[in-house]
Amino acid sequence: MVAEATVRLSFTSEKLLQALIIALSPELINPTSRSKATISQEDLTCVLTVKAEDTVALRAALNAYLRWINSAISVLETLEK
C-alpha cells in the first residue's frame, strides 16, 4: 500500500461513537483488493485509517467511509431525538 490517510472525528457522546463503530464494522471485514480501512476509538475520538494501492483508490475509499459515517450519524441523531 502506497497511499494512506487518517481522519479523526471528535464526538461528544460515547454512546454515539460506539454505535457508529458498530454500524461500520461490517464494512471493515472484507477489504477491497485496492484498499483497506481500520476504525478505532481514542477517548471520544473516532480514528479512521485508510490504506490503498494508489491515490485513486484512497480517494474512493475515503469518500465511501465519510459518506457512511455521515449517514450513520444523521440516523443516530434522528433516533436520539
VOGU-3710 file (C-alpha; in Angstrom, 3 decimals, decimal comma):
1> mvaeatvrls> 0,000/0,000/0,000  1,435/3,347/-1,017  -1,280/5,864/-0,123  -2,568/6,380/3,407  -4,887/8,828/5,163  -6,062/9,179/8,748  -9,208/11,058/9,726  -10,013/11,889/13,347  -13,605/12,741/14,260  -14,430/14,071/17,733
11> ftsekllqal> -17,695/13,120/19,412  -19,481/14,465/22,461  -21,201/11,171/23,251  -19,603/7,799/23,974  -22,897/6,139/23,050  -22,984/7,776/19,605  -19,352/6,880/18,941  -19,849/3,230/19,910  -22,973/2,968/17,745  -21,058/4,408/14,785
21> iialspelin> -18,189/1,945/15,177  -20,624/-0,970/15,401  -22,537/0,282/12,342  -19,363/0,476/10,246  -17,749/-2,763/11,427  -19,308/-4,963/8,670  -17,597/-2,785/6,049  -14,193/-3,493/7,616  -14,423/-7,288/7,492  -13,825/-7,766/3,762
31> ptsrskatis> -11,480/-5,105/2,399  -11,324/-4,468/-1,325  -8,332/-5,591/-3,348  -7,119/-1,981/-3,628  -7,799/-0,539/-0,175  -8,106/-1,439/3,489  -9,605/0,586/6,344  -9,497/0,396/10,125  -11,573/2,229/12,687  -10,528/2,660/16,292
41> qedltcvltv> -11,507/4,734/19,283  -9,295/7,076/21,288  -11,296/8,554/24,162  -14,182/10,345/22,380  -12,447/10,351/19,003  -13,106/8,024/16,081  -9,916/7,310/14,142  -10,422/6,161/10,550  -7,275/4,990/8,749  -7,414/4,068/5,075
51> kaedtvalra> -4,535/2,485/3,176  -4,668/1,992/-0,578  -2,567/0,933/-3,537  -2,893/4,350/-5,206  -4,425/7,764/-4,669  -7,487/6,980/-6,792  -8,375/4,009/-4,584  -7,612/6,072/-1,465  -9,967/8,847/-2,571  -12,738/6,380/-3,420
61> alnaylrwin> -12,433/4,570/-0,098  -12,287/7,797/1,922  -15,352/9,165/0,158  -17,270/5,951/0,816  -16,382/5,813/4,515  -17,077/9,504/5,080  -20,489/9,184/3,396  -21,307/6,119/5,543  -20,192/7,967/8,664  -22,304/10,996/7,753
71> saisvletle> -25,352/8,812/7,093  -24,913/6,830/10,299  -24,527/9,970/12,418  -27,592/11,521/10,805  -29,697/8,443/11,563  -28,376/8,113/15,116  -29,019/11,785/15,883  -32,548/11,499/14,495  -33,223/8,444/16,657  -31,808/10,210/19,699
81> k> -34,404/12,983/19,363
//
